[in-house]
Amino acid sequence: MGEPRFNWSDPAPWTDLERELGVEFPADFREIVDAYGSVSINGQLYLKHPAGHLLHELGKDIRLDLEFWREEDMAGFLPSRAGAGPGELLPVATATTGEMVFLRVPDAPSSPWRVLVQEMDSPSWTLYEMTFGAWLLAYLKGRDVTLCSRDRAPGGPSYELLP
């Protein structure tokens, strides 16, 4: 994607959001978001940082998305409850092509985090038995991880900071 330009080092926004949600985000997700900040990747995938001074702030989006996915008519489109508890799905990214990216909270502290992508245009979902970092790398390489980057990044992966 290129050299990161955000390079956030203050853990306070993460600590505050994790305390609010009652869960610690996986280290690879935090490292990627701290390095790049709130970005649009390949003009398709939106990642957001929890720093409160940003226009596009992760905590605000998570709260709104949890409310949306907990509505009775939307809950059936996911394999488990949206939330931050063990086995629940934590919404962390969106795509211009209609997908929502979730982190599946491990059932036990020793279990790994997983990625689930829900497709709004066809109410289906796919669980990827990989970490967020591995999933993002597969996406950037154009592999099939529900989101398709081949047509979005013909010159290779790129990102643009969100305001």
N, CA and C of each residue as an Amber inpcrd file, in Angstrom:
protein
   489
   0.8260000  -1.1990000   0.0000000   0.0000000   0.0000000   0.0000000
   0.8590000   1.2460000   0.0000000   2.1030000   1.1170000   0.3530000
   2.9580000   2.2780000   0.4670000   3.2730000   2.5710000   1.9210000
   4.1630000   3.4910000   2.1100000   4.5790000   3.8540000   3.4630000
   3.4240000   4.4620000   4.2590000   3.2400000   4.0250000   5.4960000
   2.1990000   4.6350000   6.3240000   2.5700000   6.0710000   6.6800000
   1.5500000   6.9150000   6.7460000   1.7930000   8.3260000   7.0670000
   1.1550000   8.7440000   8.3890000   0.3450000   7.9060000   8.9730000
  -0.3640000   8.2890000  10.1930000   0.5060000   8.0400000  11.4240000
   1.0160000   6.8260000  11.5590000   1.9510000   6.4310000  12.6140000
   1.5440000   6.9160000  14.0090000   0.3730000   6.5260000  14.4360000
  -0.1770000   6.8980000  15.7390000   0.5200000   6.1010000  16.8310000
   0.8930000   6.7540000  17.9280000   1.5920000   6.0270000  18.9920000
   0.9130000   6.1090000  20.3540000  -0.0710000   6.9720000  20.5230000
  -0.7640000   7.1310000  21.8010000  -1.8310000   6.0400000  21.9400000
  -1.7310000   5.1520000  22.9370000  -2.7040000   4.0660000  23.0770000
  -4.0470000   4.5120000  23.6750000  -4.1620000   5.7490000  24.1290000
  -5.3690000   6.2020000  24.8330000  -6.6750000   5.9740000  24.0630000
  -6.7690000   6.2990000  22.7600000  -8.0470000   6.0490000  22.0730000
  -8.4390000   4.5770000  22.0530000  -7.4500000   3.7050000  21.8860000
  -7.7370000   2.2700000  21.9090000  -8.1820000   1.8370000  23.3020000
  -7.4610000   2.3000000  24.3060000  -7.7800000   1.9370000  25.6830000
  -9.2050000   2.3650000  26.0350000  -9.5720000   3.5810000  25.6690000
 -10.9220000   4.0780000  25.9610000 -11.9930000   3.2440000  25.2440000
 -11.7720000   2.9650000  23.9580000 -12.7520000   2.1930000  23.1920000
 -12.8330000   0.7550000  23.7060000 -11.7000000   0.1690000  24.0130000
 -11.6930000  -1.1970000  24.5340000 -12.3890000  -1.2790000  25.8920000
 -12.2020000  -0.2770000  26.7150000 -12.8830000  -0.2450000  28.0230000
 -14.3990000  -0.1370000  27.8140000 -14.8000000   0.7180000  26.8950000
 -16.2270000   0.8900000  26.6020000 -16.8580000  -0.4010000  26.0940000
 -16.1710000  -1.0880000  25.1850000 -16.7140000  -2.3040000  24.5800000
 -16.4890000  -3.5570000  25.4150000 -15.5000000  -3.5200000  26.3060000
 -15.1930000  -4.6740000  27.1270000 -14.3970000  -5.7420000  26.4090000
 -13.6100000  -5.3400000  25.4140000 -12.8120000  -6.2960000  24.6370000
 -11.5430000  -5.6080000  24.1540000 -10.4530000  -6.3740000  24.0500000
  -9.2090000  -5.8540000  23.4730000  -9.1530000  -6.2290000  22.0050000
  -8.9420000  -5.2500000  21.1530000  -8.8110000  -5.5270000  19.7260000
  -7.5550000  -6.3600000  19.4800000  -7.5520000  -7.1740000  18.4240000
  -6.3460000  -7.9440000  18.1190000  -5.1930000  -7.0180000  17.7450000
  -3.9920000  -7.4240000  18.1280000  -2.7990000  -6.5920000  17.9290000
  -2.5730000  -6.2430000  16.4660000  -2.7870000  -7.1940000  15.5550000
  -2.5340000  -6.8980000  14.1430000  -3.4830000  -5.8230000  13.6170000
  -4.7340000  -5.8560000  14.0370000  -5.6960000  -4.8340000  13.6150000
  -5.2610000  -3.4610000  14.1280000  -4.9080000  -3.3950000  15.3990000
  -4.4570000  -2.1250000  15.9890000  -3.2120000  -1.5940000  15.2820000
  -2.2580000  -2.4690000  15.0070000  -1.0120000  -2.0300000  14.3580000
  -1.2680000  -1.4560000  12.9730000  -2.1160000  -2.0980000  12.2020000
  -2.4290000  -1.6220000  10.8510000  -3.1360000  -0.2730000  10.9210000
  -4.1420000  -0.1690000  11.7790000  -4.9020000   1.0780000  11.8810000
  -4.0440000   2.1960000  12.4710000  -3.1850000   1.8800000  13.4330000
  -2.2710000   2.9050000  13.9740000  -1.2810000   3.3840000  12.9170000
  -0.8450000   2.4970000  12.0530000   0.1210000   2.8770000  11.0200000
  -0.5180000   3.7430000   9.9360000  -1.7280000   3.3760000   9.5040000
  -2.3420000   4.0520000   8.3620000  -3.4410000   5.0370000   8.7310000
  -4.0490000   4.8990000   9.9060000  -5.1100000   5.8130000  10.3080000
  -6.4180000   5.5100000   9.6050000  -7.2840000   6.5130000   9.5390000
  -8.5670000   6.3730000   8.8480000  -8.3010000   6.5210000   7.3540000
  -8.4990000   5.4290000   6.6140000  -8.1230000   5.4040000   5.2020000
  -9.1680000   4.7100000   4.3310000  -9.0800000   5.0250000   3.0550000
  -9.7800000   4.2980000   2.0150000  -8.7050000   3.5010000   1.2850000
  -8.8470000   2.1900000   1.2640000  -7.8740000   1.3260000   0.6020000
  -8.4400000   0.9350000  -0.7600000  -7.6710000   1.2020000  -1.7900000
  -8.0740000   0.9150000  -3.1720000  -9.4070000   1.5670000  -3.5350000
  -9.7450000   2.6640000  -2.8630000 -11.0070000   3.3400000  -3.1330000
 -12.2160000   2.4860000  -2.8180000 -12.0320000   1.4370000  -2.0030000
 -13.0970000   0.4710000  -1.7450000 -13.3040000   0.1540000  -0.2680000
 -12.2450000  -0.1410000   0.4410000 -12.3260000  -0.6030000   1.8240000
 -12.0100000   0.5560000   2.7610000 -12.8890000   0.7980000   3.7220000
 -12.6980000   1.8830000   4.6790000 -12.3100000   1.3340000   6.0470000
 -11.1300000   1.7310000   6.5090000 -10.6700000   1.4330000   7.8680000
 -10.6460000   2.7540000   8.6170000 -11.0330000   2.7040000   9.8800000
 -11.0640000   3.9350000  10.6660000 -10.3140000   3.7570000  11.9750000
  -9.7520000   4.8610000  12.4530000  -8.9690000   4.8980000  13.6880000
  -9.8640000   5.3810000  14.8280000  -9.5960000   4.9800000  16.0820000
 -10.4430000   5.4080000  17.1950000 -10.1540000   6.8010000  17.7580000
  -9.1710000   7.5130000  17.2410000  -8.8750000   8.8560000  17.7660000
 -10.1060000   9.7460000  17.6140000 -10.5730000  10.3080000  18.6980000
 -11.8190000  11.0670000  18.7280000 -11.8120000  12.3570000  17.9440000
 -10.6450000  12.8960000  17.6400000 -10.5980000  14.1670000  16.9090000
 -10.7990000  13.9920000  15.4050000 -10.8490000  12.7670000  14.9350000
 -10.9990000  12.5050000  13.5080000 -12.4630000  12.5640000  13.0910000
 -12.6990000  13.0250000  11.8760000 -14.0490000  13.0570000  11.3300000
 -14.5910000  11.6350000  11.1760000 -13.7320000  10.7140000  10.7470000
 -14.1070000   9.3120000  10.5710000 -13.4980000   8.5300000  11.7260000
 -14.3070000   8.2640000  12.7560000 -13.7950000   7.6930000  14.0040000
 -14.3930000   6.3060000  14.2430000 -13.5360000   5.3360000  14.4990000
 -13.9200000   3.9400000  14.6350000 -14.9780000   3.7110000  15.7140000
 -14.8100000   4.2860000  16.8880000 -15.7500000   4.0480000  17.9820000
 -17.1690000   4.4720000  17.6310000 -17.3070000   5.6330000  17.0070000
 -18.6280000   6.1260000  16.6040000 -19.2630000   5.1610000  15.6090000
 -18.4700000   4.7060000  14.6370000 -18.9980000   3.7800000  13.6350000
 -19.3990000   2.4480000  14.2660000 -18.5920000   1.9390000  15.1760000
 -18.9290000   0.6710000  15.8250000 -20.2440000   0.7970000  16.5810000
 -20.4180000   1.8690000  17.3440000 -21.6630000   2.0470000  18.0970000
 -22.8780000   2.0680000  17.1610000 -22.7890000   2.8260000  16.0620000
 -23.8970000   2.9010000  15.1010000 -24.1370000   1.5540000  14.4270000
 -23.0510000   0.8770000  14.0360000 -23.1910000  -0.4120000  13.3610000
 -23.7450000  -1.4890000  14.2900000 -23.3380000  -1.4860000  15.5490000
 -23.8940000  -2.4560000  16.4950000 -25.3960000  -2.2450000  16.6530000
 -25.8060000  -1.0040000  16.7440000 -27.2360000  -0.6970000  16.8470000
 -27.9760000  -1.2200000  15.6070000 -27.4210000  -0.9750000  14.4360000
 -28.0240000  -1.4220000  13.1820000 -28.1410000  -2.9460000  13.1230000
 -27.0410000  -3.6500000  13.4300000 -27.0250000  -5.1090000  13.2970000
 -27.7730000  -5.8210000  14.4090000 -28.1320000  -5.1120000  15.4580000
 -28.9230000  -5.7240000  16.5320000 -30.4230000  -5.5600000  16.3100000
 -30.8130000  -4.7750000  15.3090000 -32.2320000  -4.6340000  14.9950000
 -32.7730000  -5.9900000  14.5720000 -33.9940000  -6.2480000  14.9440000
 -34.6020000  -7.5580000  14.7000000 -34.5400000  -7.9730000  13.2360000
 -34.8180000  -7.0510000  12.3150000 -34.8390000  -7.4320000  10.9070000
 -33.4450000  -7.5920000  10.2990000 -32.3740000  -7.1640000  10.9710000
 -31.0130000  -7.3160000  10.4520000 -30.2530000  -8.4600000  11.1280000
 -30.6090000  -8.7810000  12.3480000 -29.8850000  -9.7950000  13.1210000
 -29.8250000 -11.1410000  12.4020000 -30.8310000 -11.4800000  11.6380000
 -30.8780000 -12.7560000  10.9380000 -29.8890000 -12.8770000   9.7850000
 -29.2580000 -11.7760000   9.4010000 -28.3020000 -11.8000000   8.3010000
 -26.8890000 -12.1590000   8.7650000 -26.7210000 -12.3900000  10.0540000
 -25.4170000 -12.7510000  10.6110000 -25.5060000 -14.1160000  11.2880000
 -24.3990000 -14.8580000  11.3280000 -24.4330000 -16.1770000  11.9520000
 -24.4370000 -16.1380000  13.4780000 -24.0860000 -14.9980000  14.0480000
 -24.1510000 -14.8300000  15.5000000 -24.4060000 -13.3620000  15.7990000
 -24.6200000 -13.0640000  17.0490000 -24.9920000 -11.7110000  17.4730000
 -23.8660000 -10.7110000  17.2130000 -24.2480000  -9.4980000  16.8320000
 -23.2840000  -8.4090000  16.7210000 -22.9770000  -7.9190000  18.1280000
 -21.7070000  -7.7840000  18.4500000 -21.3180000  -7.3410000  19.7790000
 -19.8430000  -7.5450000  20.0190000 -19.4490000  -7.4000000  21.2750000
 -18.0340000  -7.5140000  21.6410000 -17.7830000  -8.6610000  22.6170000
 -18.7870000  -9.5070000  22.8270000 -18.6300000 -10.6350000  23.7270000
 -18.0800000 -11.8550000  23.0000000 -17.6730000 -12.8830000  23.7350000
 -17.1460000 -14.1010000  23.1230000 -18.0990000 -14.6580000  22.0620000
 -17.5560000 -14.9470000  20.8790000 -18.3380000 -15.5020000  19.7840000
 -19.1520000 -14.4850000  19.0040000 -19.1570000 -13.2450000  19.4490000
 -19.9400000 -12.2150000  18.7640000 -19.1190000 -11.5580000  17.6500000
 -19.8150000 -10.7980000  16.8280000 -19.2030000 -10.1620000  15.6650000
 -19.1020000  -8.6580000  15.8680000 -17.8840000  -8.1440000  15.7900000
 -17.5940000  -6.7400000  16.0210000 -17.3690000  -6.0510000  14.6740000
 -18.2500000  -5.1330000  14.2640000 -18.1020000  -4.4810000  12.9670000
 -16.9400000  -3.4780000  12.9870000 -15.9790000  -3.6490000  12.0520000
 -14.7860000  -2.7950000  12.0910000 -14.4580000  -2.0960000  10.7770000
 -15.0940000  -2.4770000   9.6760000 -14.7670000  -1.8510000   8.3970000
 -15.9510000  -1.9950000   7.4450000 -15.9820000  -1.1210000   6.4550000
 -17.0210000  -1.1630000   5.4360000 -16.3840000  -1.0730000   4.0580000
 -17.1820000  -1.3670000   3.0510000 -16.6930000  -1.2790000   1.6710000
 -17.7260000  -0.5550000   0.8160000 -17.2420000   0.1660000  -0.1680000
 -18.1330000   0.8800000  -1.0760000 -18.9790000  -0.0800000  -1.8930000
 -18.5600000  -1.3240000  -1.9670000 -19.2700000  -2.3260000  -2.7390000
 -20.3260000  -3.0630000  -1.9110000 -20.6270000  -2.5750000  -0.6980000
 -21.7300000  -3.0840000   0.0950000 -21.3950000  -4.1290000   1.1360000
 -20.1350000  -4.4030000   1.3690000 -19.7750000  -5.3910000   2.3820000
 -19.4590000  -4.7210000   3.7190000 -19.6540000  -5.4920000   4.7730000
 -19.2840000  -5.0830000   6.1250000 -18.2930000  -6.1160000   6.6330000
 -17.1870000  -5.6330000   7.1970000 -16.1500000  -6.5240000   7.7140000
 -16.2610000  -6.5480000   9.2350000 -16.3360000  -7.7540000   9.7910000
 -16.4370000  -7.9700000  11.2260000 -15.2100000  -8.7330000  11.7140000
 -14.8510000  -8.5060000  12.9530000 -13.9050000  -9.3700000  13.6460000
 -14.7420000 -10.2670000  14.5440000 -14.5230000 -11.5740000  14.4330000
 -15.2360000 -12.5040000  15.3220000 -14.4340000 -12.6200000  16.6050000
 -15.0640000 -12.2100000  17.7010000 -14.4120000 -12.2330000  19.0050000
 -14.2030000 -13.6950000  19.4040000 -12.9910000 -14.0570000  19.8270000
 -12.7310000 -15.4550000  20.2100000 -13.6260000 -15.9150000  21.3530000
 -13.9550000 -17.2110000  21.3310000 -14.7590000 -17.7980000  22.4050000
 -13.9710000 -17.8790000  23.7100000 -12.6440000 -18.0250000  23.5790000
 -11.7600000 -18.1170000  24.7460000 -10.5320000 -17.2370000  24.4780000
  -9.9040000 -16.7310000  25.5400000  -8.7320000 -15.8660000  25.3460000
  -7.6190000 -16.5000000  24.5140000  -7.4920000 -17.8110000  24.5480000
  -6.4310000 -18.4720000  23.7930000  -6.8160000 -18.7530000  22.3360000
  -8.0740000 -18.5470000  21.9950000  -8.5370000 -18.7900000  20.6240000
  -8.1930000 -17.5950000  19.7440000  -8.0230000 -17.8350000  18.4370000
  -7.6800000 -16.7410000  17.5360000  -8.9000000 -15.9170000  17.1000000
  -8.6460000 -14.6600000  16.7530000  -9.6530000 -13.8080000  16.1280000
  -9.8380000 -14.2790000  14.6970000 -11.0210000 -14.0840000  14.1420000
 -11.3180000 -14.4290000  12.7550000 -12.0120000 -13.2420000  12.0940000
 -12.1030000 -13.2860000  10.7690000 -12.7330000 -12.2260000   9.9910000
 -13.9880000 -12.7780000   9.3370000 -15.0680000 -12.0270000   9.4180000
 -16.3010000 -12.3820000   8.7450000 -16.6870000 -11.2100000   7.8470000
 -17.0390000 -11.5050000   6.6120000 -17.4870000 -10.4770000   5.6860000
 -18.9400000 -10.7560000   5.3390000 -19.7890000  -9.7680000   5.5570000
 -21.2110000  -9.8600000   5.2610000 -21.4770000  -9.0440000   3.9960000
 -22.1770000  -9.6500000   3.0410000 -22.5060000  -8.9840000   1.7830000
 -23.9470000  -8.4960000   1.8220000 -24.1220000  -7.1820000   1.8110000
 -25.4660000  -6.6210000   1.9110000 -26.2990000  -6.8690000   0.6640000
 -25.6820000  -6.8900000  -0.5110000 -26.4660000  -7.0370000  -1.7410000
 -27.0220000  -8.4480000  -1.9170000 -26.4160000  -9.4180000  -1.3000000
 -26.9610000 -10.7730000  -1.2590000 -26.7680000 -11.2230000   0.1750000
 -27.8130000 -11.2270000   0.9510000 -27.6470000 -11.4030000   2.3990000
 -26.9250000 -12.6910000   2.7820000 -25.6550000 -12.7380000   2.4380000
 -24.8430000 -13.8920000   2.7970000 -23.5800000 -13.3990000   3.5020000
 -22.8780000 -14.3140000   4.1010000 -21.6560000 -13.9790000   4.8260000
 -20.6430000 -15.0950000   4.6280000 -19.3800000 -14.7410000   4.8210000
 -18.3030000 -15.7240000   4.7360000 -17.3700000 -15.5150000   5.9180000
 -17.0800000 -16.5880000   6.6330000 -16.1310000 -16.5560000   7.7460000
 -14.7790000 -16.9970000   7.2250000 -13.7600000 -16.1970000   7.4780000
 -12.3990000 -16.5230000   7.0610000 -11.5980000 -16.9400000   8.2810000
 -11.0500000 -18.1260000   8.2310000 -10.2600000 -18.6680000   9.3250000
  -8.8470000 -18.0810000   9.2610000  -8.7750000 -16.7670000   9.4160000
  -7.4900000 -16.0680000   9.3740000  -7.6080000 -14.7880000  10.1880000
  -6.4570000 -14.2730000  10.5720000  -6.4250000 -13.0190000  11.3160000
  -6.7600000 -11.8580000  10.3870000  -7.0020000 -10.7000000  10.9580000
  -7.2890000  -9.5300000  10.1370000  -6.1100000  -9.2050000   9.2260000
  -4.8910000  -9.2500000   9.7560000  -3.7150000  -8.9520000   8.9470000
  -3.5810000  -9.8950000   7.7670000  -3.8220000 -11.1830000   7.9790000
  -3.7500000 -12.1650000   6.8890000  -4.8690000 -11.9240000   5.8770000
  -6.0580000 -11.5910000   6.3800000  -7.1850000 -11.3040000   5.4870000
  -6.8930000 -10.0640000   4.6360000  -6.3870000  -9.0070000   5.2570000
  -6.0830000  -7.7730000   4.5220000  -5.0040000  -8.0340000   3.4710000
  -3.9920000  -8.7970000   3.8190000  -2.9430000  -9.1190000   2.8570000
  -3.5170000  -9.9080000   1.6720000  -4.4010000 -10.8560000   1.9490000
  -5.0430000 -11.6120000   0.8710000  -5.8590000 -10.6750000  -0.0220000
  -6.5750000  -9.7500000   0.5850000  -7.3370000  -8.7480000  -0.1800000
  -6.4050000  -7.9210000  -1.0630000  -5.3110000  -7.4420000  -0.4920000
  -4.3720000  -6.6040000  -1.2400000  -3.7100000  -7.3630000  -2.3980000
  -3.5850000  -8.6820000  -2.2490000  -2.9960000  -9.5100000  -3.3100000
  -4.0260000  -9.9270000  -4.3550000  -5.2750000  -9.4910000  -4.1650000
  -6.3170000  -9.8120000  -5.1350000  -6.9250000 -11.1790000  -4.9800000
  -6.7030000 -11.8170000  -3.8470000  -7.2920000 -13.1360000  -3.6100000
  -8.7630000 -12.9800000  -3.2390000  -9.4970000 -14.0360000  -3.3840000
 -10.9330000 -13.9820000  -3.1090000 -11.1880000 -14.0210000  -1.6010000
 -11.4560000 -12.8570000  -1.0420000 -11.8420000 -12.7510000   0.3700000
 -13.1340000 -11.9180000   0.4500000 -14.0540000 -12.2330000  -0.4360000
 -15.3430000 -11.5930000  -0.6290000 -15.2040000 -10.2440000  -1.3230000
 -14.3480000  -9.3660000  -0.8150000 -14.0690000  -8.1050000  -1.5050000
 -13.1010000  -8.3960000  -2.6340000 -13.3040000  -7.7830000  -3.7670000
 -12.4000000  -8.0010000  -4.8970000 -11.6240000  -6.7260000  -5.1780000
 -10.3000000  -6.8010000  -5.1130000  -9.4750000  -5.6090000  -5.3340000
  -8.8930000  -5.5420000  -6.7350000  -9.0050000  -6.6310000  -7.4940000
  -8.3550000  -6.6450000  -8.8120000  -8.8300000  -5.5090000  -9.7030000
 -10.1310000  -5.2510000  -9.7350000 -10.6410000  -4.1810000 -10.5870000
 -10.5140000  -2.8040000  -9.9360000 -10.2390000  -2.7780000  -8.6510000
 -10.1310000  -1.5120000  -7.9240000  -8.7070000  -0.9910000  -7.8630000
  -7.7440000  -1.8520000  -8.0390000  -6.3400000  -1.4590000  -7.9030000
  -5.5100000  -2.0370000  -9.0430000  -5.8100000  -1.6300000 -10.2780000
  -5.0690000  -2.2140000 -11.4020000  -3.5730000  -1.9110000 -11.3570000
  -3.1810000  -0.8090000 -10.7340000  -1.7640000  -0.4530000 -10.6250000
  -1.1310000  -0.9260000  -9.3330000  -1.8630000  -1.7080000  -8.5470000
  -1.3610000  -2.1830000  -7.2570000  -2.0940000  -1.4920000  -6.1120000
  -1.9940000  -2.0420000  -4.9200000  -2.6820000  -1.5040000  -3.7600000
  -2.2940000  -0.0510000  -3.4660000  -3.2820000   0.7050000  -2.9870000
  -3.0220000   2.0900000  -2.6080000  -3.9850000   2.4770000  -1.4910000
  -3.6920000   3.5910000  -0.8680000  -4.6090000   4.1070000   0.1490000
  -4.6290000   5.6210000   0.0990000  -5.6920000   6.1610000   0.6470000
  -5.8690000   7.6030000   0.7210000  -6.4200000   7.9180000   2.1100000
  -5.8100000   8.8840000   2.7810000  -6.2890000   9.2740000   4.1060000
  -7.6890000   9.8680000   4.0120000  -8.5470000   9.4930000   4.9470000
  -9.8660000  10.1170000   5.0430000  -9.6960000  11.4150000   5.8410000
 -10.5000000  12.4130000   5.5530000 -10.3370000  13.6900000   6.2950000
 -10.5880000  13.5370000   7.7860000
